Amino acid sequence: MKVLYNTESQAVSAYPRSDDEPVVGLDPIYLVLVKIETPAPSPTAVPTWEVDLDALEYRQSWTEPDPTPPAPDWLSFNLAMIPPTTESTFEVWLGQFKEPYRAALAVASSEGNTERVQGQYEILKDLASPTAEQITEWQGIADANHVPLRF
């Protein structure tokens, strides 16, 4: 199969003949390229096309889309940050704030509301900064559970 390549606009268009025979009187701005298609390596692959003027080919290649990131696991995140039977470094840090502040953060986290959790954390962090070790620990918990927070 062939295609036409417009050397002025760099556009590719369909070849005007279905039998791939030469076109009489073809404008010299067009180059005839051989269209090379390849089978998709997977159902999710996305086709891309490349013009190779040296080889006079219009080649298809495939790229895989970026994998869908895993969904945040808010339950595991919440259980790690505030475990039911032991006191965590997060609870110790959070304990220095009045109940309404702690509750606002806990409710947002239990709802999986990333924006509200991040916002509430930023307010509390500005009032009493956690240590570098705490930040590293908490970020590790968030990352392990695919929760998009930045401590």
DSSP file (Angstrom, degrees, kcal/mol; ACC not computed):
  #  RESIDUE AA STRUCTURE BP1 BP2  ACC     N-H-->O    O-->H-N    N-H-->O    O-->H-N    TCO  KAPPA ALPHA  PHI   PSI    X-CA   Y-CA   Z-CA
    1    1 A M              0   0    0      0, 0.0    34,-2.6     0, 0.0     2,-0.3   0.000 360.0 360.0 360.0 147.1    0.0    0.0    0.0
    2    2 A K  E     -A   34   0A   0     32,-0.2    13,-0.9    15,-0.2     2,-0.3  -0.823 360.0-167.1-123.2 160.3    1.2    3.5   -0.7
    3    3 A V  E     -AB  33  14A   0     30,-2.3    30,-2.6    -2,-0.3     2,-0.4  -0.917  23.4-116.6-137.1 165.1    0.6    7.0    0.6
    4    4 A L  E     -AB  32  13A   0      9,-2.7     9,-2.6    -2,-0.3     2,-0.5  -0.883  19.5-157.4-105.8 138.1    1.4   10.5   -0.7
    5    5 A Y  E     -AB  31  12A   0     26,-2.7    26,-2.3    -2,-0.4     2,-0.7  -0.968  10.8-144.0-115.7 120.4    3.7   12.8    1.3
    6    6 A N  E  >  -A   30   0A   0      5,-2.9     4,-2.3    -2,-0.5     5,-0.4  -0.749   6.5-159.5 -84.9 114.1    3.4   16.6    0.6
    7    7 A T  T  4 S+     0   0    0     22,-3.1    -1,-0.2    -2,-0.7    23,-0.1   0.689  88.4  48.4 -70.5 -18.2    6.9   18.0    0.8
    8    8 A E  T  4 S+     0   0    0     21,-0.3    -1,-0.2     3,-0.1    22,-0.1   0.912 126.2  22.8 -85.7 -48.7    5.6   21.5    1.5
    9    9 A S  T  4 S-     0   0    0      2,-0.1    -2,-0.2     0, 0.0     3,-0.1   0.588  94.3-133.5 -94.7 -10.8    3.0   20.9    4.2
   10   10 A Q     <  +     0   0    0     -4,-2.3     2,-0.3     1,-0.2    -3,-0.2   0.743  56.4 145.9  61.6  25.9    4.6   17.6    5.4
   11   11 A A        -     0   0    0     -5,-0.4    -5,-2.9     0, 0.0     2,-0.4  -0.679  43.3-141.0 -92.6 147.0    1.1   16.1    5.4
   12   12 A V  E     +B    5   0A   0     -2,-0.3     2,-0.3    -7,-0.2    -7,-0.2  -0.899  25.9 175.3-106.4 135.9    0.5   12.4    4.5
   13   13 A S  E     -B    4   0A   0     -9,-2.6    -9,-2.7    -2,-0.4     0, 0.0  -0.897  36.4 -78.6-136.6 167.0   -2.6   11.6    2.5
   14   14 A A  E     -B    3   0A   0     -2,-0.3   -11,-0.2   -11,-0.2    -1,-0.0  -0.285  48.4-107.8 -65.1 146.9   -4.2    8.5    0.9
   15   15 A Y        -     0   0    0    -13,-0.9    -1,-0.1     1,-0.1     5,-0.1  -0.599  25.7-132.8 -73.7 135.8   -2.8    7.3   -2.4
   16   16 A P  S    S+     0   0    0      0, 0.0     2,-0.4     0, 0.0    -1,-0.1   0.590  85.3  64.1 -73.5  -8.5   -5.3    8.1   -5.2
   17   17 A R    >   -     0   0    0      4,-0.1     3,-0.8     1,-0.1   -15,-0.2  -0.950  63.3-155.8-118.7 134.8   -5.2    4.7   -6.8
   18   18 A S  T 3  S+     0   0    0     -2,-0.4    -1,-0.1     1,-0.2    -3,-0.0   0.694  96.1  57.6 -77.5 -18.8   -6.3    1.5   -5.1
   19   19 A D  T 3  S-     0   0    0      2,-0.1    -1,-0.2     3,-0.0    -2,-0.0   0.410 104.1-127.9 -92.4   3.4   -4.1   -0.7   -7.3
   20   20 A D    <   +     0   0    0     -3,-0.8     3,-0.1     1,-0.2    -2,-0.1   0.608  58.2 146.6  60.7  14.8   -0.9    1.2   -6.2
   21   21 A E        -     0   0    0      1,-0.1    -1,-0.2     0, 0.0    -4,-0.1  -0.394  60.5 -76.9 -73.3 159.1    0.0    1.8   -9.9
   22   22 A P        -     0   0    0      0, 0.0     2,-0.6     0, 0.0    -1,-0.1  -0.198  43.0-123.7 -58.8 147.4    1.9    5.1  -10.7
   23   23 A V    >   -     0   0    0     -3,-0.1     3,-1.0    -6,-0.0     2,-0.3  -0.840  22.4-133.5 -95.2 122.2   -0.2    8.3  -10.9
   24   24 A V  T 3  S+     0   0    0     -2,-0.6    -1,-0.0     1,-0.2     0, 0.0  -0.588  87.2  10.8 -76.0 131.6    0.2   10.1  -14.2
   25   25 A G  T 3  S+     0   0    0     -2,-0.3    -1,-0.2     1,-0.2     2,-0.2   0.755  82.6 176.1  76.0  25.4    0.8   13.8  -13.8
   26   26 A L    <   -     0   0    0     -3,-1.0    -1,-0.2     1,-0.1    -3,-0.0  -0.453  39.1-107.0 -66.5 130.0    1.5   13.7  -10.1
   27   27 A D    >   -     0   0    0     -2,-0.2     3,-2.1     1,-0.2    -1,-0.1  -0.319  24.5-126.0 -57.1 135.8    2.5   17.1   -8.8
   28   28 A P  T 3  S+     0   0    0      0, 0.0    -1,-0.2     0, 0.0    -2,-0.1   0.593 103.4  75.1 -66.6  -9.1    6.2   17.1   -8.0
   29   29 A I  T 3  S+     0   0    0    -23,-0.1   -22,-3.1   -22,-0.0     2,-0.4   0.659  86.7  81.3 -74.2 -11.5    5.5   18.4   -4.4
   30   30 A Y  E <   -A    6   0A   0     -3,-2.1     2,-0.4   -24,-0.2   -24,-0.2  -0.768  62.0-163.4 -99.0 138.6    4.4   14.8   -3.6
   31   31 A L  E     -A    5   0A   0    -26,-2.3   -26,-2.7    -2,-0.4     2,-0.6  -0.923  21.2-129.3-109.6 143.6    6.6   11.9   -2.8
   32   32 A V  E     -A    4   0A   0     -2,-0.4     2,-0.3   -28,-0.2   -28,-0.2  -0.840  30.2-171.6 -93.6 122.2    5.2    8.4   -3.0
   33   33 A L  E     -A    3   0A   0    -30,-2.6   -30,-2.3    -2,-0.6     2,-0.5  -0.867  24.7-120.9-114.1 147.5    5.9    6.5    0.2
   34   34 A V  E     -Ac   2  57A   0     22,-2.4    24,-3.0    -2,-0.3     2,-0.6  -0.762  27.4-135.7 -84.7 127.8    5.4    2.8    1.0
   35   35 A K  E     - c   0  58A   0    -34,-2.6     2,-0.6    -2,-0.5    24,-0.2  -0.759  19.6-166.5 -88.3 121.0    3.1    2.4    4.0
   36   36 A I  E     - c   0  59A   0     22,-2.6    24,-2.3    -2,-0.6     2,-0.3  -0.921   5.3-172.9-114.6 110.8    4.4   -0.2    6.4
   37   37 A E        -     0   0    0     -2,-0.6    22,-0.0    22,-0.2    24,-0.0  -0.784   2.8-165.6-102.2 145.8    1.9   -1.5    9.0
   38   38 A T        -     0   0    0     -2,-0.3     2,-0.0    23,-0.1    23,-0.0  -0.946  29.4 -99.6-127.1 150.5    2.8   -3.8   11.9
   39   39 A P        -     0   0    0      0, 0.0    23,-0.1     0, 0.0     0, 0.0  -0.351  44.5 -99.7 -69.1 149.6    0.5   -5.7   14.2
   40   40 A A        -     0   0    0      1,-0.1    22,-0.0     5,-0.1     4,-0.0  -0.480  22.1-145.3 -67.1 132.8   -0.2   -4.3   17.6
   41   41 A P  S    S+     0   0    0      0, 0.0    -1,-0.1     0, 0.0    23,-0.0   0.702  81.2   4.4 -74.1 -17.8    1.9   -5.9   20.3
   42   42 A S  S >  S-     0   0    0      1,-0.0     3,-1.0     0, 0.0     0, 0.0  -0.978  77.7-105.4-157.3 163.1   -1.0   -5.6   22.8
   43   43 A P  T 3  S+     0   0    0      0, 0.0    -1,-0.0     0, 0.0    -3,-0.0   0.753 119.3  49.6 -66.0 -21.9   -4.6   -4.5   22.9
   44   44 A T  T 3  S+     0   0    0      2,-0.1    19,-0.1    21,-0.0    -4,-0.0   0.517  82.6 119.4 -94.9  -5.0   -3.6   -1.3   24.8
   45   45 A A    <   -     0   0    0     -3,-1.0    19,-0.2    19,-0.1    -5,-0.1  -0.289  55.2-142.4 -64.7 145.7   -0.8   -0.3   22.4
   46   46 A V  E     -D   63   0A   0     17,-3.3    17,-2.2    -6,-0.0     2,-0.1  -0.932  16.1-125.6-112.5 127.9   -1.2    3.1   20.6
   47   47 A P  E     -D   62   0A   0      0, 0.0     2,-0.3     0, 0.0    15,-0.2  -0.454  26.1-176.9 -75.3 144.7   -0.1    3.4   17.0
   48   48 A T  E     -D   61   0A   0     13,-2.8    13,-2.8    -2,-0.1     2,-0.4  -0.954  13.3-143.7-131.7 155.2    2.3    6.2   15.9
   49   49 A W  E     -D   60   0A   0     -2,-0.3     2,-0.4    11,-0.2    11,-0.2  -0.943  10.7-167.7-125.3 143.7    3.5    6.9   12.4
   50   50 A E  E     -D   59   0A   0      9,-2.6     9,-2.6    -2,-0.4     2,-0.5  -0.993  15.5-140.1-132.8 135.1    6.9    8.0   11.2
   51   51 A V  E     -D   58   0A   0     -2,-0.4     2,-0.6     7,-0.2     7,-0.2  -0.841  14.2-170.1 -93.7 125.1    7.9    9.4    7.8
   52   52 A D  E  >> -D   57   0A   0      5,-3.2     5,-2.3    -2,-0.5     4,-0.9  -0.900   5.9-179.9-115.9  99.4   11.3    8.1    6.6
   53   53 A L  T  45S+     0   0    0     -2,-0.6    -1,-0.1     1,-0.2     5,-0.0   0.792  79.2  58.6 -73.1 -27.4   12.3   10.1    3.5
   54   54 A D  T  45S+     0   0    0      1,-0.2    -1,-0.2     3,-0.1    -2,-0.0   0.916 118.6  30.3 -66.2 -41.6   15.6    8.3    3.0
   55   55 A A  T  45S-     0   0    0      2,-0.1    -1,-0.2   -21,-0.0    -2,-0.2   0.509 105.9-127.0 -92.6  -5.9   13.8    5.0    2.7
   56   56 A L  T  <5 +     0   0    0     -4,-0.9   -22,-2.4     1,-0.2     2,-0.3   0.943  63.9 136.7  54.8  51.7   10.6    6.5    1.2
   57   57 A E  E   < -cD  34  52A   0     -5,-2.3    -5,-3.2   -24,-0.3     2,-0.6  -0.942  54.0-152.3-130.0 149.9    8.5    4.8    3.9
   58   58 A Y  E     -cD  35  51A   0    -24,-3.0   -22,-2.6    -2,-0.3     2,-0.3  -0.931  34.9-165.2-118.0  99.9    5.6    5.7    6.1
   59   59 A R  E     -cD  36  50A   0     -9,-2.6    -9,-2.6    -2,-0.6     2,-0.4  -0.703  15.1-145.5-103.9 138.1    6.2    3.4    9.1
   60   60 A Q  E     + D   0  49A   0    -24,-2.3     2,-0.3    -2,-0.3   -11,-0.2  -0.794  22.9 170.7 -94.7 137.1    3.9    2.4   11.9
   61   61 A S  E     - D   0  48A   0    -13,-2.8   -13,-2.8    -2,-0.4     2,-0.4  -0.871  22.0-128.1-135.1 174.7    5.2    1.7   15.4
   62   62 A W  E     - D   0  47A   0     -2,-0.3     2,-0.4   -15,-0.2   -17,-0.1  -0.945  13.8-168.3-130.2 144.4    3.5    1.2   18.7
   63   63 A T  E     - D   0  46A   0    -17,-2.2   -17,-3.3    -2,-0.4    -2,-0.0  -0.968  22.1-128.5-127.1 147.8    3.8    2.7   22.2
   64   64 A E        -     0   0    0     -2,-0.4   -19,-0.1   -19,-0.2    -2,-0.0  -0.798  29.4-119.2 -92.3 134.2    2.3    1.4   25.4
   65   65 A P        -     0   0    0      0, 0.0     3,-0.1     0, 0.0   -21,-0.0  -0.333  41.9 -86.0 -66.7 155.1    0.3    4.0   27.4
   66   66 A D        -     0   0    0      1,-0.1     0, 0.0     3,-0.0     0, 0.0  -0.376  55.3-103.0 -58.6 137.0    1.6    4.7   30.9
   67   67 A P        -     0   0    0      0, 0.0    -1,-0.1     0, 0.0    -3,-0.0  -0.305  37.6-101.7 -64.2 148.1    0.1    2.2   33.2
   68   68 A T        -     0   0    0      1,-0.1     3,-0.1    -3,-0.1     0, 0.0  -0.532  41.8-116.9 -68.1 127.2   -2.8    3.4   35.4
   69   69 A P        -     0   0    0      0, 0.0    -1,-0.1     0, 0.0    -3,-0.0  -0.336  36.8 -95.4 -65.4 149.8   -1.5    4.2   38.8
   70   70 A P        -     0   0    0      0, 0.0     3,-0.1     0, 0.0    75,-0.0  -0.280  45.0-100.5 -62.5 150.8   -2.9    2.0   41.6
   71   71 A A        -     0   0    0      1,-0.1    76,-0.1    -3,-0.1     2,-0.0  -0.427  46.2 -93.8 -68.9 145.2   -5.9    3.4   43.5
   72   72 A P        -     0   0    0      0, 0.0     2,-1.0     0, 0.0    74,-0.2  -0.364  28.7-142.9 -59.8 137.0   -5.0    5.0   46.8
   73   73 A D     >  +     0   0    0     72,-3.1     4,-2.2    69,-0.2     5,-0.2  -0.726  28.9 169.4-102.1  81.1   -5.5    2.5   49.7
   74   74 A W  H  > S+     0   0    0     -2,-1.0     4,-3.1     1,-0.2     5,-0.2   0.843  70.9  57.9 -64.8 -35.0   -6.9    4.9   52.3
   75   75 A L  H  > S+     0   0    0      2,-0.2     4,-2.4     1,-0.2    -1,-0.2   0.957 110.9  41.2 -61.9 -50.5   -7.9    2.1   54.7
   76   76 A S  H  > S+     0   0    0      2,-0.2     4,-1.9     1,-0.2    -1,-0.2   0.887 115.3  52.3 -65.1 -38.1   -4.3    0.8   55.0
   77   77 A F  H  X S+     0   0    0     -4,-2.2     4,-2.5     2,-0.2     5,-0.2   0.951 111.4  46.0 -60.1 -49.7   -2.9    4.3   55.1
   78   78 A N  H  X S+     0   0    0     -4,-3.1     4,-2.6     1,-0.2    -2,-0.2   0.890 112.0  51.1 -63.0 -40.0   -5.2    5.3   57.9
   79   79 A L  H  < S+     0   0    0     -4,-2.4    -1,-0.2    -5,-0.2    -2,-0.2   0.836 112.6  46.7 -67.9 -31.3   -4.5    2.1   59.9
   80   80 A A  H  < S+     0   0    0     -4,-1.9    -2,-0.2    -5,-0.2    -1,-0.2   0.870 115.3  44.9 -75.9 -37.7   -0.8    2.7   59.5
   81   81 A M  H  < S+     0   0    0     -4,-2.5    10,-0.5     1,-0.3     9,-0.3   0.884 133.3  18.0 -74.4 -37.6   -0.9    6.3   60.5
   82   82 A I  S  < S-     0   0    0     -4,-2.6    -1,-0.3    -5,-0.2    -2,-0.1  -0.703  84.8-164.0-133.8  80.6   -3.3    5.7   63.5
   83   83 A P        -     0   0    0      0, 0.0     5,-0.1     0, 0.0    -3,-0.1  -0.304  23.4-125.1 -67.8 151.2   -3.1    2.0   64.4
   84   84 A P  S    S+     0   0    0      0, 0.0    -4,-0.0     0, 0.0     3,-0.0   0.744 101.5  27.8 -70.5 -23.4   -5.9    0.6   66.6
   85   85 A T  S    S+     0   0    0      1,-0.0     2,-0.3     2,-0.0    -3,-0.0   0.595 116.9  45.2-118.7 -12.5   -3.7   -0.9   69.3
   86   86 A T  S    S-     0   0    0      0, 0.0     2,-0.5     0, 0.0    -1,-0.0  -0.862  78.9-110.7-128.6 164.3   -0.4    1.1   69.4
   87   87 A E        -     0   0    0     -2,-0.3     2,-0.1    -5,-0.1    -5,-0.1  -0.845  33.8-153.9 -98.1 127.0    0.4    4.8   69.4
   88   88 A S     >  -     0   0    0     -2,-0.5     4,-2.1    -7,-0.2     5,-0.1  -0.466  29.4-110.1 -94.1 166.7    2.2    6.0   66.2
   89   89 A T  H  > S+     0   0    0      1,-0.2     4,-2.2     2,-0.2     5,-0.2   0.811 120.8  57.1 -64.0 -28.7    4.5    8.9   65.7
   90   90 A F  H  > S+     0   0    0     -9,-0.3     4,-3.0     2,-0.2    -1,-0.2   0.921 105.9  48.3 -68.3 -42.8    1.7   10.6   63.8
   91   91 A E  H  > S+     0   0    0    -10,-0.5     4,-2.1     2,-0.2    -2,-0.2   0.895 110.3  52.1 -63.9 -39.2   -0.6   10.3   66.8
   92   92 A V  H  < S+     0   0    0     -4,-2.1     4,-0.4     2,-0.2    -1,-0.2   0.946 114.0  43.0 -61.7 -47.4    2.0   11.7   69.1
   93   93 A W  H >< S+     0   0    0     -4,-2.2     3,-1.3     1,-0.2    -2,-0.2   0.930 115.4  48.8 -63.0 -45.4    2.5   14.7   66.8
   94   94 A L  H >< S+     0   0    0     -4,-3.0     3,-1.9     1,-0.3    -1,-0.2   0.788  96.3  74.0 -65.6 -28.5   -1.2   15.1   66.3
   95   95 A G  T 3< S+     0   0    0     -4,-2.1    -1,-0.3     1,-0.3    -2,-0.2   0.646  81.9  69.2 -62.9 -15.9   -1.9   14.9   70.0
   96   96 A Q  T <  S+     0   0    0     -3,-1.3    -1,-0.3    -4,-0.4     2,-0.3   0.557  89.8  77.8 -80.4  -6.0   -0.5   18.4   70.6
   97   97 A F  S <  S-     0   0    0     -3,-1.9     5,-0.0    -4,-0.1    27,-0.0  -0.701  91.5 -96.7-103.5 156.1   -3.5   20.0   68.7
   98   98 A K    >>  -     0   0    0     -2,-0.3     4,-1.8     1,-0.1     3,-0.9  -0.264  41.6-102.6 -66.7 157.2   -7.0   20.6   70.0
   99   99 A E  H 3> S+     0   0    0      1,-0.2     4,-3.3     2,-0.2     5,-0.3   0.840 116.9  58.8 -53.1 -44.2   -9.7   18.0   69.2
  100  100 A P  H 3> S+     0   0    0      0, 0.0     4,-2.0     0, 0.0    -1,-0.2   0.880 108.9  46.3 -58.0 -35.4  -11.4   20.0   66.4
  101  101 A Y  H <> S+     0   0    0     -3,-0.9     4,-1.7     2,-0.2    -2,-0.2   0.912 114.7  46.2 -70.8 -42.8   -8.1   20.1   64.4
  102  102 A R  H  X S+     0   0    0     -4,-1.8     4,-2.5     1,-0.2    -1,-0.2   0.920 113.3  50.4 -63.8 -42.8   -7.4   16.4   65.0
  103  103 A A  H  X S+     0   0    0     -4,-3.3     4,-3.0     1,-0.2     5,-0.3   0.898 106.3  54.3 -64.5 -40.9  -11.0   15.6   64.0
  104  104 A A  H  X S+     0   0    0     -4,-2.0     4,-1.9    -5,-0.3    -1,-0.2   0.913 112.6  43.8 -60.7 -41.8  -10.9   17.6   60.8
  105  105 A L  H  X S+     0   0    0     -4,-1.7     4,-2.2     2,-0.2    -1,-0.2   0.919 114.7  49.0 -68.2 -43.5   -7.8   15.8   59.6
  106  106 A A  H  X S+     0   0    0     -4,-2.5     4,-2.6     2,-0.2    -2,-0.2   0.907 111.6  48.5 -64.5 -42.6   -9.2   12.4   60.7
  107  107 A V  H  X S+     0   0    0     -4,-3.0     4,-1.6     2,-0.2    -1,-0.2   0.938 112.0  48.6 -64.2 -46.6  -12.6   12.9   59.0
  108  108 A A  H  <>S+     0   0    0     -4,-1.9     5,-2.7    -5,-0.3     4,-0.5   0.901 114.0  47.2 -60.5 -40.4  -10.9   14.1   55.7
  109  109 A S  H ><5S+     0   0    0     -4,-2.2     3,-0.9     1,-0.2    -1,-0.2   0.889 109.1  52.8 -69.4 -38.9   -8.6   11.1   55.8
  110  110 A S  H 3<5S+     0   0    0     -4,-2.6    -1,-0.2     1,-0.3    -2,-0.2   0.792 110.9  48.7 -67.2 -25.5  -11.4    8.6   56.5
  111  111 A E  T 3<5S-     0   0    0     -4,-1.6    -1,-0.3    -5,-0.2    -2,-0.2   0.545 111.8-122.7 -86.6  -8.7  -13.3   10.0   53.5
  112  112 A G  T < 5 +     0   0    0     -3,-0.9     2,-1.2    -4,-0.5    -3,-0.2   0.831  54.4 158.8  69.8  31.3  -10.2    9.7   51.3
  113  113 A N     >< -     0   0    0     -5,-2.7     4,-2.6     1,-0.2     5,-0.2  -0.727  19.8-174.5 -92.9  92.8  -10.3   13.4   50.5
  114  114 A T  H  > S+     0   0    0     -2,-1.2     4,-2.8     1,-0.2     5,-0.2   0.889  79.6  50.8 -56.3 -46.5   -6.7   14.1   49.4
  115  115 A E  H  > S+     0   0    0      1,-0.2     4,-2.5     2,-0.2    -1,-0.2   0.912 113.3  44.5 -62.3 -43.8   -7.2   17.9   49.1
  116  116 A R  H  > S+     0   0    0      2,-0.2     4,-2.8     1,-0.2     5,-0.2   0.899 114.1  49.4 -69.5 -39.6   -8.7   18.3   52.6
  117  117 A V  H  X S+     0   0    0     -4,-2.6     4,-2.8    -9,-0.2     5,-0.2   0.954 114.0  45.8 -62.2 -48.3   -6.1   16.0   54.2
  118  118 A Q  H  X S+     0   0    0     -4,-2.8     4,-2.4    -5,-0.2    -2,-0.2   0.924 114.6  48.2 -60.9 -44.7   -3.3   17.9   52.6
  119  119 A G  H  X S+     0   0    0     -4,-2.5     4,-1.8    -5,-0.2    -1,-0.2   0.920 113.6  45.6 -62.6 -45.6   -4.8   21.3   53.5
  120  120 A Q  H  X S+     0   0    0     -4,-2.8     4,-2.2     1,-0.2     5,-0.2   0.907 112.4  51.6 -66.4 -40.9   -5.4   20.4   57.1
  121  121 A Y  H  X S+     0   0    0     -4,-2.8     4,-3.2    -5,-0.2     5,-0.2   0.921 107.4  53.3 -60.1 -43.5   -2.0   18.9   57.4
  122  122 A E  H  X S+     0   0    0     -4,-2.4     4,-1.9     1,-0.2    -1,-0.2   0.890 108.4  50.2 -60.5 -39.9   -0.4   22.1   56.0
  123  123 A I  H  X S+     0   0    0     -4,-1.8     4,-1.1     2,-0.2    -1,-0.2   0.949 115.2  42.3 -62.1 -48.7   -2.3   24.2   58.6
  124  124 A L  H  X S+     0   0    0     -4,-2.2     4,-2.4     1,-0.2     3,-0.4   0.891 111.2  55.7 -67.0 -39.5   -1.1   21.9   61.5
  125  125 A K  H  < S+     0   0    0     -4,-3.2    -1,-0.2     1,-0.2    -2,-0.2   0.880 105.1  53.1 -60.3 -38.5    2.5   21.7   60.1
  126  126 A D  H  < S+     0   0    0     -4,-1.9    -1,-0.2    -5,-0.2     3,-0.2   0.807 111.1  47.1 -67.8 -28.0    2.7   25.5   60.1
  127  127 A L  H  < S+     0   0    0     -4,-1.1     2,-0.3    -3,-0.4    -2,-0.2   0.861 135.6   3.1 -79.7 -37.6    1.7   25.5   63.7
  128  128 A A  S  < S-     0   0    0     -4,-2.4    -1,-0.3   -31,-0.0    -2,-0.1  -0.789  78.5-140.8-153.3 102.6    4.1   22.8   64.8
  129  129 A S        -     0   0    0     -2,-0.3    -4,-0.1    -3,-0.2     2,-0.1  -0.391  16.9-129.4 -67.9 135.7    6.5   21.2   62.3
  130  130 A P        -     0   0    0      0, 0.0    -1,-0.1     0, 0.0     2,-0.0  -0.363  34.5 -94.4 -73.3 165.2    7.1   17.5   62.5
  131  131 A T     >  -     0   0    0      1,-0.1     4,-2.5    -2,-0.1     5,-0.2  -0.317  31.0-109.5 -75.4 164.0   10.7   16.2   62.6
  132  132 A A  H  > S+     0   0    0      1,-0.2     4,-2.3     2,-0.2     5,-0.2   0.872 121.0  53.7 -60.9 -37.2   12.5   15.2   59.4
  133  133 A E  H  > S+     0   0    0      2,-0.2     4,-2.4     1,-0.2    -1,-0.2   0.905 108.7  48.3 -65.1 -41.6   12.3   11.5   60.7
  134  134 A Q  H  > S+     0   0    0      2,-0.2     4,-3.0     1,-0.2     5,-0.3   0.934 110.9  50.5 -63.8 -45.2    8.5   11.8   61.1
  135  135 A I  H  X S+     0   0    0     -4,-2.5     4,-2.6     1,-0.2     5,-0.2   0.923 111.4  48.5 -59.0 -44.7    8.1   13.3   57.6
  136  136 A T  H  X S+     0   0    0     -4,-2.3     4,-2.0     2,-0.2    -1,-0.2   0.920 113.5  47.1 -62.2 -44.4   10.2   10.5   56.1
  137  137 A E  H  X S+     0   0    0     -4,-2.4     4,-1.8     2,-0.2    -2,-0.2   0.947 114.7  45.1 -62.7 -49.3    8.2    7.8   57.9
  138  138 A W  H  X S+     0   0    0     -4,-3.0     4,-2.5     1,-0.2    -2,-0.2   0.877 111.5  52.4 -66.0 -38.3    4.8    9.3   57.0
  139  139 A Q  H  X S+     0   0    0     -4,-2.6     4,-3.0    -5,-0.3    -1,-0.2   0.900 107.6  53.2 -64.4 -38.7    5.8    9.9   53.4
  140  140 A G  H  X S+     0   0    0     -4,-2.0     4,-2.4    -5,-0.2    -2,-0.2   0.892 109.2  48.6 -61.1 -40.0    6.9    6.3   53.2
  141  141 A I  H  X S+     0   0    0     -4,-1.8     4,-1.4     2,-0.2    -2,-0.2   0.927 113.0  47.6 -65.6 -44.9    3.5    5.1   54.5
  142  142 A A  H  <>S+     0   0    0     -4,-2.5     5,-2.7     1,-0.2     3,-0.3   0.938 114.2  46.5 -61.9 -46.7    1.7    7.4   52.0
  143  143 A D  H ><5S+     0   0    0     -4,-3.0     3,-1.4     1,-0.2    -1,-0.2   0.905 109.4  53.9 -63.6 -41.5    3.8    6.2   49.1
  144  144 A A  H 3<5S+     0   0    0     -4,-2.4    -1,-0.2     1,-0.3    -2,-0.2   0.797 114.7  41.8 -63.5 -27.8    3.4    2.5   50.0
  145  145 A N  T 3<5S-     0   0    0     -4,-1.4   -72,-3.1    -3,-0.3    -1,-0.3   0.258 112.1-118.6-104.7  11.2   -0.4    2.9   50.0
  146  146 A H  T < 5 +     0   0    0     -3,-1.4    -3,-0.2     1,-0.2    -4,-0.1   0.792  59.8 153.2  59.2  31.3   -0.4    5.1   46.8
  147  147 A V      < -     0   0    0     -5,-2.7     2,-2.4    -6,-0.2    -1,-0.2  -0.839  45.6-135.5 -93.0 119.2   -2.0    8.0   48.8
  148  148 A P        +     0   0    0      0, 0.0     2,-0.3     0, 0.0    -1,-0.1  -0.313  56.8 129.7 -80.2  61.9   -1.0   11.2   46.9
  149  149 A L        -     0   0    0     -2,-2.4     2,-0.5   -10,-0.1    -2,-0.1  -0.812  46.8-147.9-109.7 153.9    0.0   13.3   50.0
  150  150 A R              0   0    0     -2,-0.3   -11,-0.0     1,-0.1   -15,-0.0  -0.969 360.0 360.0-122.8 115.1    3.2   15.3   50.5
  151  151 A F              0   0    0     -2,-0.5    -1,-0.1   -16,-0.2   -15,-0.1   0.438 360.0 360.0 -91.2 360.0    4.4   15.5   54.1
